[in-house]
Amino acid sequence: MIHRNNQDYITAFIEGYICAIIGERMTIAKVSEAELDNAKHSAEKYVEFQIEHSDFSEEEKEAMKKDYKLWAESAMQGMKKRLRDSGRLL
């Protein structure tokens, strides 16, 4: 468990969650899987940059990188399912 800089980690998670909720609620148009994959890739690069430039130790950074990639994939699959179920996924 990460003990130092927990506030930064929690803030990043909450910001990501809020953006995901806003993005989902504002999406009224149809979107393709390729567009979602591109958005995920951009988000991953941003998170990776933030982790690299944080004050965490190298060990903590590596753990975060592994964790966020699993989270991103899980979130993307859930989003695709919701869009597919609502008929908005091309």
Secondary structure, 3 states (H helix, E strand, C coil): CCCCCHHHHHHHHHHHHHHHHHHHHHCCCCECHHHHHHHHHHHHHHHHHHHHCCCCCHHHHHHHHHHHHHHHHHHHHHHHHHHHHCCCEC
